């Protein structure tokens, strides 16, 4: 897990916490999603695991969780793959593993708006 941020002097940029399979679990992903709308959860998943071929790695926001069916709504941003509900097991399997190009683990990022800092005058 690591963090990246932006915003410069006034703290006006967003902050992202990067999550991966090491030390994070499906329960943590659900907790992050439930913290919305203050946060945006973006999944870094392998589309082939979810049945989208021949596509590889991809980033899309997670929008919801349906407890009775144990499914997550992925708002897929790729034009040829519409938003869809995926089982928790399938989504989790798509989040595990390592990106072949970067060698880094997949997972998700939590993007939050900046926290306003008081100005001293």
C-alpha positions as CSV (number, residue, x, y, z in Angstrom):
1,X,0.0,0.0,0.0
2,X,1.3,3.5,-0.8
3,X,0.0,6.9,-1.4
4,X,0.3,9.5,-4.1
5,X,-0.9,13.0,-4.0
6,X,-1.0,16.3,-5.8
7,X,-2.2,19.7,-5.4
8,X,0.8,21.9,-4.8
9,X,0.9,24.7,-2.3
10,X,-2.7,25.0,-1.4
11,X,-3.4,21.3,-1.1
12,X,-5.9,21.5,-4.0
13,X,-5.2,18.1,-5.6
14,X,-6.7,14.7,-4.9
15,X,-4.9,12.0,-2.9
16,X,-4.9,8.3,-3.8
17,X,-4.1,5.3,-1.6
18,X,-2.9,2.4,-3.7
19,X,-4.1,-1.0,-2.5
20,X,-3.0,-4.5,-3.7
21,X,-3.4,-8.1,-2.6
22,X,-0.6,-7.8,-0.1
23,X,-2.2,-6.8,3.2
24,X,-5.6,-6.0,1.7
25,X,-8.7,-8.2,1.3
26,X,-12.1,-8.2,-0.2
27,X,-13.5,-6.9,3.1
28,X,-11.2,-3.9,2.9
29,X,-12.4,-3.2,-0.7
30,X,-16.0,-3.3,0.4
31,X,-15.2,-0.9,3.3
32,X,-13.6,1.5,0.9
33,X,-16.5,1.4,-1.4
34,X,-19.0,2.0,1.4
35,X,-17.1,5.1,2.3
36,X,-18.2,6.6,-1.0
37,X,-19.3,9.2,-2.1
38,X,-16.5,10.9,-0.4
39,X,-14.1,8.4,-2.0
40,X,-13.7,7.0,-5.5
41,X,-12.6,3.4,-5.7
42,X,-10.9,2.5,-9.0
43,X,-10.1,-1.1,-9.7
44,X,-7.0,-2.2,-11.6
45,X,-8.2,-5.5,-12.9
46,X,-7.5,-8.1,-15.6
47,X,-10.4,-8.1,-18.0
48,X,-9.7,-11.7,-19.3
49,X,-10.7,-13.1,-15.9
50,X,-14.1,-11.4,-16.2
51,X,-14.7,-12.8,-19.6
52,X,-13.6,-9.9,-21.8
53,X,-11.2,-11.2,-24.4
54,X,-8.6,-10.5,-25.7
55,X,-8.3,-7.5,-23.3
56,X,-5.7,-7.4,-20.6
57,X,-5.3,-5.0,-17.7
58,X,-7.7,-2.2,-17.2
59,X,-8.8,0.6,-14.8
60,X,-12.5,1.4,-14.0
61,X,-14.4,2.8,-11.1
62,X,-16.5,0.6,-8.8
63,X,-19.9,2.0,-8.2
64,X,-21.8,-0.3,-5.9
65,X,-22.0,-3.5,-4.0
66,X,-25.2,-5.7,-3.8
67,X,-25.1,-7.8,-0.6
68,X,-27.8,-10.3,-1.5
69,X,-26.1,-11.4,-4.7
70,X,-22.6,-10.6,-3.5
71,X,-21.8,-8.6,-6.7
72,X,-20.0,-5.4,-7.5
73,X,-20.9,-2.9,-10.1
74,X,-18.0,-2.0,-12.3
75,X,-18.5,1.2,-14.4
76,X,-16.3,0.0,-17.3
77,X,-14.9,2.9,-19.2
78,X,-13.8,0.9,-22.2
79,X,-16.3,1.7,-25.0
80,X,-16.8,-1.9,-26.0
81,X,-17.5,-3.3,-22.5
82,X,-20.6,-1.8,-20.7
83,X,-21.0,-1.4,-17.0
84,X,-21.7,-4.8,-15.4
85,X,-22.2,-6.6,-12.1
86,X,-19.5,-9.2,-11.3
87,X,-19.5,-11.7,-8.5
88,X,-17.2,-10.9,-5.6
89,X,-15.1,-14.0,-6.3
90,X,-14.7,-13.1,-10.0
91,X,-13.8,-9.5,-9.3
92,X,-11.3,-10.5,-6.6
93,X,-9.7,-13.0,-9.0
94,X,-9.3,-10.2,-11.6
95,X,-7.7,-7.9,-9.0
96,X,-5.0,-10.5,-8.0
97,X,-1.9,-11.2,-9.9
98,X,0.8,-9.1,-11.4
99,X,0.7,-6.7,-14.3
100,X,2.9,-8.3,-17.0
101,X,4.3,-4.9,-18.2
102,X,5.1,-3.2,-15.0
103,X,5.7,-6.2,-12.7
104,X,3.5,-4.5,-10.1
105,X,0.6,-6.2,-8.4
106,X,-2.9,-5.2,-9.5
107,X,-5.5,-4.1,-6.9
108,X,-7.4,-0.8,-6.5
109,X,-6.8,2.8,-5.7
110,X,-8.9,5.0,-3.4
111,X,-9.1,8.6,-4.6
112,X,-10.2,11.2,-2.1
113,X,-10.7,15.0,-2.5
114,X,-8.1,17.1,-0.8
115,X,-8.5,18.0,2.8
116,X,-8.7,21.8,3.1
117,X,-5.8,23.3,5.0
118,X,-6.4,26.3,7.2
119,X,-4.6,29.4,5.9
120,X,-2.4,31.4,8.2
121,X,-2.3,35.0,7.4
